[in-house]
Amino acid sequence: MALSTVLAFLMMGAPTVGVSVVDAIPVSPLAAARRAGQPMNARKRFIFLTLIMVGACAMVMAVMTAMLYRHDIKAHRERLQATVQSQARLIEAMARHDAVYEKNTPGGPTAATLNQIIDAHEHYEGFGETGEFTLARREGDFIVFILRHRHGAVEYPASVAVNLDLSGPMGRALNGLSGTVIGRDYRGETVLAAHEPVAVLNLGIVMKIDLAEIRAPFIRTGLSAAAVALLVILAGTALFFRIGNPIIARLEAYSRDLEKEIEEHKRAEGALREYQIIVSNSTDMLALLSRHFVYLATNPAYLKAFKKTHDELIGHTVIDVFGEDFFKAVIKPHAELCLGGEEVNYQAWVDFPDYKSRYMDVTYTPCTNADDEIMGFVVIGRDITERKEAEETLRRQQAEQQIILNSVPAMIFYKDKENRFIRVNQALAEAAGMTIEEMEGESLFQLYPDLAEDYWRDDMEVMSTGKPKRHIIEPLETPEGKMWVETDKIPYRDEDGKIIGIIGFSLDITERKRTERARARLNAQLEAKNKELEQIVYVTSHDLRSPLVNIDGYGKELEYAIDDLRSALGSDKKPTEALEAAAQLLAQDIPDALRFIRTSTSKMDALLKGLLKLSQAGRAALTIKSLNMNELMAKVVEAIKFQIKEAGAVLDIGDLPPCKGDAVQVNQVFSNLIGNALQYLDPERPGAIRISGRVEGERSVYCVKDNGIGIAPAHRQNIFEIFHRLDPAKSKGEGLGLTIVQQVLGRLWGKIWVESKLGEGSRFYVALPAVQKYQ
């Protein structure tokens, strides 16, 4: 707002305190009245009138020319049509005459007729500059031209196909049609053509003339008429203005002066009324002071605030009214800046006579005259105490709320519809590794670009449905690694109930997730132990029962043999016969029974040792750490180097990723797998074993591949069972290798599975926890 307007604003309010506008100091005038539309000067009027007359003449000439042109086109159509028809009838009459009297002419009557036509056209100059006469007949799918007469020359054009555009009028004539057409000819020129059939000779006649030739007279006449009309218009307009301009000038000058005076008067009256109402009713305190700090005008609010009357202020300096201390402390510092041309604004507590201290927003504005000279300044004071107190209350409430939010262990956040954090508590800021100030105002897409889309999907659902979404289990990336949180989200509404965002509450459930994972692993181990126990019970009840039955059976056989021996020794037989019978029992029956008993006891001992070995593998203490699998595999290979060489196999080991596990137990796993691969190589081909590895998510997966005899589908589900062997007669050991491997991997939170084709080889896959920053 211009400073002169501010001065006028105060001056218009002067009557409310008894000061008239006339008595006020000379200041800038009121806002300039809106200028009325300026009348056109003589030059513009001359041009405007000339254009109107030219336009009117042009319109009349265009209409008349169009009418005459249409009439001329119609006359040319009729003339061409009459000419072509008379030519056709003449040719038909000649043909009929020659058919009677020219039978002996070479070529027959038709040739005689055509020769006469050609001869006639060779001695005829034609019509117009562009007129053309064409005669043709149809032969099959072609139009054969007999002659073309144009500009005094007779030509014989080449034939054209019937369906070509060039055959248009002639094609219509040969199809028996009579009439006229306007279109483009073979030159690309627009022509008026008349066509007529010659029925006697099956010929067609076309006569045409360029439209340009028809238009030329009209164009020349129109341009001449336009030039004459323009000269007449210019002369008439000039004469009119020479006579009327002095009168018009005087009338316009008087009209302008009158309109300006009326407009300025109306605007001044309106502005005066508006400013009087505004100033008198304003609650802002307004005062106009001169360069010498003399009060020139004030409004009622200013007088009321300082408990002064009009006479006590107007015409007096600030020092006279409020004292020198008030002047130096409050007025002078800001007024000097203002009188230097600077607008000053500040906020401060001010003491008033009848009020307690009020918090004021004060503005000092320079006030200029019509020459832009600073004549004084305007002071505008606005009481913003309530706003200040409300801001302080809000700030205090927010601080208290933040203290409460920060004391809550849950992570709390407010977000708007733009996915920006409006407010967060200390728990969330600490989890994010940031300060509250760094997070507030930032978009989630900037803070968590990888996870923001998943978070935002839940936010959008809550905001679109207006329904809370609870128990959302989701990850949260922190400087310490991945944290798992359980989040509840509810709509964030304004005072009118409109949803403006979401409020979220997140609890750290990382330990709970760890516990759940541990419980799941323990359950899996327990299930595996139960299955293992079931197998052990089965072995105990089945595999141990078989040698016991043998021992029992052959023990009875031994008793029978002893009884027979006693009988033989104590019988009445001759000593020689008794000794022979006893010798037979001692040589065959008793040794056989003892051998079978010892075999069964050996089998029982092997089974019991296997169970003890399995039990020891399941109870070994574990030391879980990150394992360098390349180094560990090198130790495994070194330990079984002799067996690999003895088997004549080639072992290839790729670059293996690290994993987490117990070094001793993982060594045993791969020792058993490589040992099995060597044991079941195919003797028909050289053995090849390949060990590779890769990382899949949170798992390091290793593969032990061989080209051995393979495993039949029926045996793949049983190879991990206790004491199971593919070919007991050809293989050594108790059948515990893969069982121990599965047991060890179960304790290490790992897994094993097999893929195999009989006769081609097997792939044993081992999965162990990958080495990550946080598990």
Salt bridges, closest charged atoms under 4 A:
ASP72 OD2 - HIS76 ND1 3.35
GLU92 OE1 - ARG89 NE 2.95
ASP98 OD1 - HIS97 ND1 3.49
ASP119 OD1 - HIS123 ND1 3.65
GLU132 OE1 - ARG150 NH1 3.14
GLU132 OE2 - LYS208 NZ 3.45
GLU139 OE2 - ARG137 NE 2.82
GLU155 OE1 - ARG148 NH2 2.41
ASP185 OD2 - ARG187 NH2 2.83
ASP185 OD2 - LYS208 NZ 3.66
GLU196 OE2 - ARG89 NH1 3.37
ASP210 OD2 - ARG150 NH2 3.96
ASP210 OD1 - ARG187 NH2 2.59
GLU252 OE2 - ARG45 NH1 2.84
GLU269 OE2 - HIS265 NE2 2.55
ASP284 OD2 - ARG382 NH2 2.61
ASP311 OD1 - HIS310 ND1 3.09
GLU324 OE2 - LYS328 NZ 2.86
GLU336 OE2 - LYS332 NZ 3.88
ASP354 OD2 - LYS307 NZ 3.33
ASP383 OD2 - ARG358 NE 2.95
GLU391 OE2 - ARG387 NE 3.87
GLU392 OE2 - LYS388 NZ 3.48
GLU392 OE2 - ARG395 NH1 2.81
ASP416 OD2 - ARG420 NH2 3.18
ASP454 OD1 - ARG457 NH1 3.05
ASP458 OD1 - LYS469 NZ 2.83
ASP459 OD2 - LYS415 NZ 2.42
ASP459 OD1 - LYS489 NZ 2.63
GLU461 OE1 - LYS469 NZ 2.94
GLU486 OE2 - HIS471 ND1 2.62
GLU486 OE1 - ARG512 NH2 3.00
GLU511 OE2 - ARG514 NH1 2.60
GLU516 OE2 - ARG512 NE 3.65
ASP543 OD1 - HIS542 ND1 2.74
ASP552 OD2 - LYS556 NZ 3.84
ASP592 OD1 - ARG595 NH1 2.92
ASP605 OD2 - LYS609 NZ 3.16
ASP652 OD2 - ARG690 NH1 2.57
ASP682 OD2 - ARG685 NH1 3.04
GLU696 OE2 - ARG694 NE 2.43
